[in-house]
Amino acid sequence: MTYDLRRLRFKGLIHRIEHTHTYVLTPEGQRVATSAAAFTPAVRGRFAARGAARKGIRPSAVWWTLE
């Protein structure tokens, strides 16, 4: 956990509130988090469709299960 927090802090995505164990997102961290949240369903759907095609399942059938 400490390693991950340190990496996020060095990248400028979070900062620690002094004299506490609390971390807060920076404006850049908020931008990255919202971008990742919006991007994830589209990417997950594409990879699921690709995996389904490899297994012989129609990709259109996968889209219904993701929604």
Summary of the structure (lengths in Angstrom):
residues: 67
radius of gyration: 18.2
end to end distance: 32.1
largest distance: 56.3
contacts: 140
relative contact order: 0.10
helix: 69%
strand: 9%
